[in-house]
Amino acid sequence: VILGPEYYPDAYYSSGMYLLYRRVQQQPTGQREGSRVGEILVKSQIVYPAPGSRLVAGPYIVTGFAWSGGNTIQGINISTDDGKTWRTAELEGTPQRFAWVKWHYNWDARGGEYVLRSRAQDSAGNLQPLERDSTRTDGYELNSCPRVHCTVK
């Protein structure tokens, strides 16, 4: 779906930046094919705890941000076991189009090694992918669910 100018913030659209970025994918034939990146994909990111954190067992508030383009964020799920199980995080504030929304999750951390991941869903039903498309050869649209490794003692 390509959205018209009424869906883009004025500065982004009038600057021509929407024409600049190219999505590049490696085809089975070995050729690389490019197409215009024209919308913001759904994404979330954990900001606390930081990757590589060493925590003392106890309660923590995992925090982060989520965003989407012309849609709004509808929900965030959190995994503490690298995506095997998911729990619901709480949005802070009212999600808006083209804007970040803060979220948090109350985590009772016990001793062990953890891989935290957040996953967003937007109002159009778009779900943040767990992994990046393996055919992509560009550096744009890095919206897969990042891993945050941490140790709890």
C-alpha positions in Angstrom: 0.0 0.0 0.0 1.4 3.4 -1.0 0.0 6.3 0.9 -0.6 9.7 -0.5 0.8 13.0 0.8 -2.1 13.4 3.2 -0.6 10.6 5.3 2.9 12.0 5.6 4.2 14.8 7.8 4.7 17.9 5.7 8.5 18.2 6.3 9.2 14.6 5.3 7.0 14.6 2.2 8.0 18.1 0.9 11.7 17.4 1.4 11.6 14.5 -1.1 13.1 12.1 1.5 10.3 9.6 0.7 12.0 9.1 -2.7 15.5 8.7 -1.5 15.6 5.4 0.5 15.7 2.1 -1.4 14.9 -1.4 -0.2 17.3 -3.9 -1.8 16.6 -7.6 -1.9 18.7 -10.4 -3.1 16.7 -12.5 -5.7 17.0 -16.3 -6.0 18.7 -15.6 -9.4 21.5 -13.7 -7.6 20.4 -10.3 -8.9 19.6 -7.5 -6.4 16.3 -5.7 -6.9 15.5 -2.3 -5.4 12.2 -0.6 -4.6 11.4 2.7 -2.9 11.0 2.7 0.9 7.8 4.8 1.3 6.3 4.0 4.7 7.5 3.5 8.3 7.2 -0.1 9.5 5.9 -1.1 12.9 8.7 -1.4 15.5 9.5 -1.5 19.2 12.7 -1.2 21.1 13.7 -2.0 24.6 15.7 0.9 26.2 16.0 -0.6 29.8 17.6 -2.8 30.7 20.5 -2.2 28.3 22.1 -5.1 26.4 24.7 -6.9 28.5 23.2 -5.7 31.8 24.0 -7.5 35.0 21.1 -7.2 37.4 20.4 -8.2 41.0 17.3 -10.5 41.3 14.2 -8.5 42.0 11.5 -6.3 40.5 12.3 -4.2 37.4 10.4 -2.1 35.0 11.4 -3.0 31.5 10.8 0.2 29.3 10.9 1.0 25.7 9.3 2.8 22.8 7.2 1.7 19.8 6.1 3.5 16.6 4.5 2.9 13.3 3.9 5.1 10.2 0.3 6.0 9.2 -1.1 3.5 11.8 -1.1 3.7 15.6 0.5 1.2 18.0 -2.2 -1.0 19.4 -0.1 -3.3 21.7 3.3 -4.4 22.8 4.3 -7.9 23.9 7.4 -8.8 25.9 9.4 -12.0 26.0 12.0 -12.8 28.6 12.9 -16.2 26.9 13.9 -15.1 23.4 10.4 -15.2 22.0 9.2 -18.6 23.3 6.5 -17.0 25.4 5.0 -13.5 25.4 3.3 -11.2 27.9 1.5 -7.9 27.5 3.2 -4.6 28.2 1.4 -1.4 29.1 1.3 1.6 26.8 1.9 5.0 28.4 -0.2 7.7 26.8 -2.3 7.7 23.7 -0.6 6.3 20.6 -0.6 8.6 17.5 0.3 8.2 13.9 4.0 9.0 13.1 4.9 9.2 16.8 6.6 7.2 19.4 4.7 5.8 22.3 6.4 4.8 25.5 5.6 1.4 27.1 6.6 -0.5 30.2 6.4 -4.1 31.6 6.8 -5.1 35.3 9.3 -7.9 35.5 10.1 -10.0 38.6 13.6 -11.0 37.5 15.0 -14.2 39.1 18.5 -15.6 38.8 19.6 -16.7 35.3 20.4 -15.7 31.7 17.7 -13.9 29.8 17.1 -12.7 26.3 14.4 -10.0 26.3 12.5 -9.0 23.2 9.6 -6.6 22.5 7.1 -6.9 19.7 4.7 -4.3 18.5 1.4 -4.5 16.6 -0.3 -1.6 14.9 -3.9 -0.6 14.2 -3.7 -2.3 10.7 -2.8 -5.6 12.3 0.9 -5.3 11.2 3.1 -7.3 13.6 6.7 -6.6 14.1 8.7 -9.5 12.5 10.8 -11.6 14.9 13.7 -11.7 12.4 14.9 -9.5 9.5 14.1 -10.7 6.0 17.2 -12.7 5.0 17.0 -11.5 1.4 17.5 -7.8 2.5 21.0 -6.4 1.6 20.3 -2.8 2.6 20.5 -1.1 6.0 16.9 0.4 6.0 13.8 -0.8 7.8 15.6 -2.6 10.6 12.3 -3.4 12.4 12.8 -7.0 13.5 12.6 -7.7 17.3 16.1 -7.0 18.7 17.5 -9.2 21.4 18.6 -7.8 24.8 20.8 -10.2 26.6 21.1 -9.8 30.4 22.2 -11.7 33.4 20.3 -11.8 36.8 22.3 -12.8 39.9 
